[in-house]
Amino acid sequence: MAKGITRLATWVVLHIPHNSTWIPAGVRDQFTLSDAELNDEVLKMTDHHTHDLFGQGVNSSQIVAAPVSRLVVDVERFEDDALEPMSGVGMGVVYTQTHDSKTLRRPISQHERDELINQWYRPHHLRLSNAVENAIKCHGRCLIIDCHSFPKKALPYENSPGADRRDICIGTDEYHTPKQLADWLVNAFGRSGRSVALNSPFSGSLVAQGYYHLDKRVESVMIEVRRDIYMDENTQIRIPGTFEATQEKIRVAIAGYCGIFESKSSPDV
């Protein structure tokens, strides 16, 4: 553990779905954009630096991060497009449209789609389920932090372009996010000097497959950080000092909530 880093409880699992910018060479031909256009799409759609923002100093066994860009396959979506609201704007599990409704991908076969799902989506969710299962086995509980960022200005694909865009957005699930958890994070970030909104401009929080709306021992909350408070949105360069301060505020907020339980429970619960 690096000096000065606030410890996160070992029953916390960080889910980081949109940090990667990697598009494997084997799927590049699926995209109809030029290299420059594709680079711009990656710039706009990636949650840049969220792996370091949330995961610095955290044990790798507690981090489940997607290895490929969300443009390849979006692990945050439902696998079945019939269940995924964002498939209506061409952003289901396999994107077909850009952030501004242009064609992103050529039509792909069912075989090509299945290959993407089998290579990237299902293994990711298996890793997440295994991490959650291990936390429950060892501690009797698991807290999933769904780690995201969002641009200062709404992108055209967003459902609520006029929504409040404060520094921090806390997303909740009616089953897996206790009111105490949401209230704690809103107040903790507020005390740290950041403006906070609940479920605006984004809502919801991901839960591991096999636990969704089935197991109250699994809690989940989404934390979205507005990108301009920790980086230059045009260059992706981190803002010195502010980036590190934001890291620590995130860890302090999460660790503080965990401490409520750890002060009331024995270590082997």
KARAQUI-V84129 format. One record per backbone hydrogen bond with DSSP energy under -0.5 kcal/mol. NH is the residue of the N-H (numbers start at 1). CO is the residue of the C=O. Records with the same first field share a line. If there is no record, write none. Layout:
BEGIN
NH->CO  CO
END
This chain:
BEGIN
5->2
6->4
12->9
13->143
14->62
15->13  145
16->14  64
17->15
24->22
27->24
28->24  25
30->27
31->28
32->104
33->104
38->34
39->35
40->36
41->37
42->38
43->39
44->40
45->41
46->42
47->18
48->46
50->47
53->49
54->50
55->50  51
56->52
58->55
62->59
63->60
64->14
65->63
66->16
69->22
72->69
73->69
74->93
75->73
77->74
81->79
83->80
84->80  81
85->83
87->84
88->85
89->86
90->87
91->86
95->93
96->90
97->90
98->102
101->98
104->96
105->96
106->30
113->109
114->110
115->111
116->112
117->113
118->114
119->115
120->116
121->116
122->117
124->120
125->121
126->122
127->123
128->124
129->125
130->126
131->127
132->128
133->129
134->130
135->131
136->132
137->133
138->134
139->135
140->136
141->135
142->217
143->11
144->142  219
145->13  143
146->144  221
147->15  145
148->146  223
150->225
157->99
158->155
161->158
163->160
168->195
169->224
170->197
171->169  222
177->173
178->176
181->178
182->178
183->179
184->180
185->181
186->182
187->183
188->184
189->185
190->186
191->187
192->188
193->190
194->189
197->168
199->170  197
204->172
211->208
212->208
214->211
215->211
218->215
219->142  217
220->176
221->144
222->171
223->146
224->169  222
225->148
226->167
227->150
229->226
230->227
231->227
232->237
233->231
236->232
239->230
240->238
242->240
243->239
245->241
246->242
247->243
248->244
249->245
250->246
251->247
252->248
253->249
254->250
255->251
256->252
257->253
258->254
259->255
260->256  257
261->257  258
262->258
263->259
264->261
265->261
269->266
END
